[in-house]
Amino acid sequence: MENKTECRKCHRDISDCEARVVCRGDCAGMFHSKCVGLEKEILDAIAESENVVWMCEPCVDWFRAFREVVIKMLHVQQSNGQAQSK
């Protein structure tokens, strides 16, 4: 019996014999590699490395926005610390 999971991009089933990639962002969704434009060489690099991860566009967008918020918070904290030390 074949396992089937739905691709988060095209919403069609991903069969066991199809190339796929899993988002390592918050969604942890599975995608057909062709739906997200990943070629075999890239899939192989992702699979072979512990230090290389792939994230879908929505997760990358969320990560970038989160990073910007953290950077702004750090700047505010640093500004407050400098103002208090004067």
N, CA, C and O of each residue as an XYZ file, in Angstrom:
344
protein
N       0.843     -1.193      0.000
C       0.000      0.000      0.000
C       0.885      1.252      0.000
O       1.866      1.329      0.740
N       0.534      2.207     -0.819
C       1.330      3.405     -0.999
C       0.853      4.518     -0.057
O      -0.344      4.778      0.063
N       1.822      5.169      0.610
C       1.489      6.324      1.439
C       1.272      7.529      0.551
O       1.995      7.712     -0.428
N       0.289      8.355      0.873
C       0.071      9.570      0.108
C      -0.064     10.743      1.061
O      -0.747     10.672      2.083
N       0.607     11.820      0.694
C       0.542     13.065      1.440
C       0.262     14.156      0.434
O       0.699     14.069     -0.714
N      -0.459     15.182      0.846
C      -0.816     16.255     -0.062
C       0.289     17.307     -0.160
O       0.852     17.724      0.853
N       0.589     17.726     -1.372
C       1.525     18.817     -1.619
C       0.872     20.117     -1.177
O      -0.271     20.398     -1.540
N       1.592     20.906     -0.398
C       1.044     22.169      0.098
C       0.917     23.233     -0.995
O       0.239     24.242     -0.804
N       1.562     23.011     -2.125
C       1.513     24.000     -3.208
C       0.372     23.704     -4.188
O      -0.466     24.568     -4.445
N       0.341     22.479     -4.737
C      -0.665     22.140     -5.751
C      -1.865     21.389     -5.179
O      -2.882     21.234     -5.855
N      -1.749     20.925     -3.942
C      -2.808     20.210     -3.225
C      -3.144     18.854     -3.836
O      -4.216     18.304     -3.586
N      -2.227     18.316     -4.636
C      -2.396     16.954     -5.144
C      -1.565     16.019     -4.272
O      -0.634     16.438     -3.584
N      -1.929     14.746     -4.325
C      -1.197     13.753     -3.538
C       0.241     13.614     -4.010
O       0.540     13.755     -5.196
N       1.128     13.333     -3.055
C       2.528     13.026     -3.345
C       2.689     11.540     -3.079
O       2.554     11.087     -1.942
N       2.973     10.792     -4.114
C       3.134      9.352     -3.934
C       4.570      9.041     -3.502
O       5.455      9.893     -3.588
N       4.782      7.818     -3.042
C       6.104      7.394     -2.565
C       7.183      7.502     -3.638
O       8.356      7.693     -3.315
N       6.806      7.383     -4.895
C       7.812      7.385     -5.966
C       8.120      8.787     -6.496
O       8.971      8.929     -7.373
N       7.452      9.821     -5.987
C       7.687     11.181     -6.472
C       8.717     11.917     -5.615
O       8.779     11.738     -4.399
N       9.527     12.752     -6.283
C      10.515     13.571     -5.564
C       9.769     14.612     -4.749
O       8.822     15.241     -5.221
N      10.227     14.781     -3.492
C       9.552     15.698     -2.577
C      10.546     16.379     -1.673
O      11.697     15.957     -1.557
N      10.089     17.441     -1.031
C      10.909     18.159     -0.060
C       9.994     18.567      1.087
O       8.817     18.869      0.890
N      10.563     18.569      2.293
C       9.803     18.946      3.482
C      10.311     20.304      3.963
O      11.516     20.519      4.090
N       9.387     21.201      4.223
C       9.747     22.519      4.745
C      10.230     22.363      6.176
O       9.574     21.710      6.988
N      11.374     22.959      6.489
C      11.919     22.926      7.850
C      11.538     24.182      8.625
O      12.078     24.456      9.696
N      10.595     24.941      8.063
C      10.043     26.086      8.769
C       8.898     25.651      9.663
O       8.756     24.469      9.977
N       8.095     26.596     10.066
C       7.007     26.339     11.008
C       5.942     25.402     10.450
O       5.354     24.634     11.212
N       5.676     25.438      9.149
C       4.580     24.635      8.591
C       4.906     23.150      8.488
O       4.008     22.311      8.572
N       6.195     22.816      8.307
C       6.649     21.428      8.142
C       5.891     20.709      7.036
O       5.713     19.492      7.083
N       5.444     21.469      6.039
C       4.680     20.890      4.939
C       5.561     20.133      3.956
O       6.773     20.337      3.879
N       4.903     19.251      3.208
C       5.594     18.488      2.175
C       5.169     19.040      0.813
O       4.007     19.392      0.607
N       6.122     19.107     -0.104
C       5.896     19.686     -1.424
C       6.491     18.782     -2.496
O       7.528     18.155     -2.280
N       5.820     18.715     -3.678
C       6.479     18.120     -4.848
C       7.698     18.994     -5.145
O       7.592     20.220     -5.131
N       8.824     18.397     -5.408
C      10.007     19.208     -5.722
C       9.773     20.056     -6.966
O      10.262     21.183     -7.047
N       9.033     19.529     -7.932
C       8.770     20.299     -9.158
C       7.852     21.488     -8.890
O       7.932     22.488     -9.603
N       6.985     21.407     -7.886
C       6.077     22.516     -7.562
C       6.819     23.709     -6.975
O       6.362     24.846     -7.087
N       7.966     23.448     -6.346
C       8.737     24.545     -5.744
C      10.041     24.805     -6.492
O      10.891     25.560     -6.022
N      10.195     24.178     -7.654
C      11.321     24.470     -8.528
C      12.664     23.919     -8.085
O      13.705     24.489     -8.412
N      12.655     22.816     -7.344
C      13.919     22.226     -6.899
C      14.331     21.082     -7.820
O      13.569     20.146     -8.057
N      15.544     21.181     -8.327
C      16.077     20.128     -9.196
C      16.747     19.052     -8.354
O      17.006     19.250     -7.167
N      17.024     17.917     -8.977
C      17.590     16.767     -8.286
C      18.884     17.105     -7.538
O      19.088     16.635     -6.419
N      19.749     17.907     -8.138
C      21.017     18.257     -7.499
C      20.791     18.981     -6.175
O      21.492     18.739     -5.192
N      19.805     19.871     -6.167
C      19.494     20.620     -4.946
C      18.885     19.678     -3.901
O      19.240     19.736     -2.724
N      17.977     18.823     -4.334
C      17.377     17.855     -3.407
C      18.453     16.969     -2.791
O      18.423     16.691     -1.592
N      19.392     16.531     -3.603
C      20.484     15.696     -3.101
C      21.328     16.453     -2.078
O      21.710     15.888     -1.053
N      21.620     17.723     -2.344
C      22.412     18.528     -1.404
C      21.675     18.692     -0.081
O      22.291     18.622      0.983
N      20.378     18.908     -0.137
C      19.577     19.043      1.079
C      19.602     17.730      1.859
O      19.769     17.729      3.079
N      19.438     16.624      1.156
C      19.387     15.309      1.813
C      20.733     14.917      2.417
O      20.778     14.256      3.454
N      21.821     15.318      1.780
C      23.151     14.887      2.207
C      23.762     15.750      3.311
O      24.745     15.344      3.929
N      23.201     16.925      3.568
C      23.814     17.829      4.532
C      22.917     18.047      5.746
O      21.709     18.250      5.624
N      23.541     17.999      6.913
C      22.809     18.316      8.137
C      22.666     19.824      8.307
O      21.818     20.285      9.071
N      23.486     20.592      7.603
C      23.509     22.041      7.766
C      22.697     22.797      6.718
O      22.597     24.022      6.774
N      22.123     22.076      5.771
C      21.334     22.716      4.715
C      19.877     22.336      4.914
O      19.531     21.155      4.959
N      19.034     23.344      5.032
C      17.604     23.103      5.159
C      16.871     23.886      4.085
O      17.415     24.826      3.507
N      15.652     23.498      3.828
C      14.823     24.187      2.855
C      13.549     24.640      3.559
O      12.972     23.909      4.364
N      13.118     25.871      3.238
C      11.848     26.376      3.756
C      11.013     26.918      2.602
O      11.544     27.482      1.646
N       9.713     26.739      2.704
C       8.797     27.248      1.681
C       8.732     28.775      1.771
O       9.145     29.362      2.771
N       8.217     29.405      0.731
C       8.170     30.873      0.684
C       7.406     31.493      1.857
O       7.898     32.457      2.443
N       6.218     30.982      2.226
C       5.526     31.585      3.373
C       6.341     31.505      4.668
O       6.333     32.451      5.455
N       7.034     30.406      4.896
C       7.852     30.279      6.109
C       9.067     31.198      6.051
O       9.457     31.770      7.069
N       9.666     31.347      4.877
C      10.793     32.273      4.725
C      10.314     33.701      4.982
O      10.989     34.469      5.667
N       9.146     34.059      4.434
C       8.597     35.402      4.660
C       8.348     35.636      6.149
O       8.675     36.702      6.673
N       7.773     34.649      6.830
C       7.507     34.769      8.266
C       8.817     34.931      9.028
O       8.923     35.775      9.918
N       9.818     34.115      8.675
C      11.116     34.174      9.349
C      11.760     35.549      9.179
O      12.303     36.108     10.132
N      11.697     36.090      7.964
C      12.275     37.419      7.713
C      11.567     38.490      8.544
O      12.217     39.355      9.132
N      10.235     38.431      8.592
C       9.476     39.410      9.374
C       9.809     39.281     10.856
O       9.980     40.289     11.541
N       9.900     38.071     11.350
C      10.242     37.826     12.750
C      11.634     38.363     13.064
O      11.851     38.994     14.098
N      12.573     38.103     12.153
C      13.940     38.585     12.333
C      13.978     40.110     12.418
O      14.709     40.668     13.237
N      13.195     40.786     11.579
C      13.138     42.246     11.600
C      12.604     42.756     12.940
O      13.109     43.743     13.474
N      11.591     42.088     13.479
C      11.036     42.484     14.777
C      12.094     42.326     15.866
O      12.256     43.206     16.712
N      12.809     41.207     15.844
C      13.847     40.966     16.851
C      14.948     42.020     16.740
O      15.412     42.534     17.759
N      15.362     42.343     15.542
C      16.411     43.360     15.344
C      15.938     44.708     15.883
O      16.703     45.405     16.551
N      14.695     45.085     15.604
C      14.165     46.349     16.115
C      14.118     46.347     17.637
O      14.446     47.352     18.269
N      13.712     45.229     18.230
C      13.663     45.130     19.689
C      15.060     45.276     20.285
O      15.234     45.943     21.304
N      16.046     44.659     19.659
C      17.424     44.770     20.151
C      17.924     46.207     20.069
O      18.603     46.685     20.977
N      17.589     46.891     18.985
C      17.995     48.299     18.851
C      17.349     49.152     19.930
O      17.999     50.032     20.495
N      16.085     48.905     20.222
C      15.395     49.653     21.275
C      16.048     49.380     22.615
O      16.288     50.307     23.389
N      16.339     48.119     22.898
C      16.992     47.770     24.162
C      18.359     48.435     24.269
O      18.712     48.964     25.323
N      19.126     48.412     23.189
C      20.440     49.042     23.207
C      20.307     50.553     23.404
O      21.088     51.144     24.151
N      19.348     51.174     22.759
C      19.128     52.612     22.916
C      18.724     52.941     24.336
O      19.192     53.928     24.904
N      17.859     52.124     24.916
C      17.438     52.347     26.307
C      18.607     52.160     27.270
O      18.734     52.903     28.243
N      19.450     51.184     27.007
C      20.616     50.948     27.856
C      21.604     52.080     27.773
O      22.203     52.440     28.786
N      21.797     52.656     26.600
C      22.705     53.785     26.428
C      22.132     55.026     27.093
O      22.883     55.804     27.682
N      20.826     55.231     27.017
C      20.196     56.399     27.626
C      20.269     56.311     29.155
O      20.462     57.323     29.829
N      20.116     55.102     29.697
C      20.163     54.925     31.151
C      21.566     55.085     31.706
O      21.731     55.487     32.858
N      22.577     54.778     30.909
C      23.949     54.856     31.403
C      24.508     56.274     31.377
O      25.603     56.516     31.886
N      23.776     57.203     30.796
C      24.242     58.608     30.716
C      23.894     59.380     31.945
O      24.210     60.566     32.039
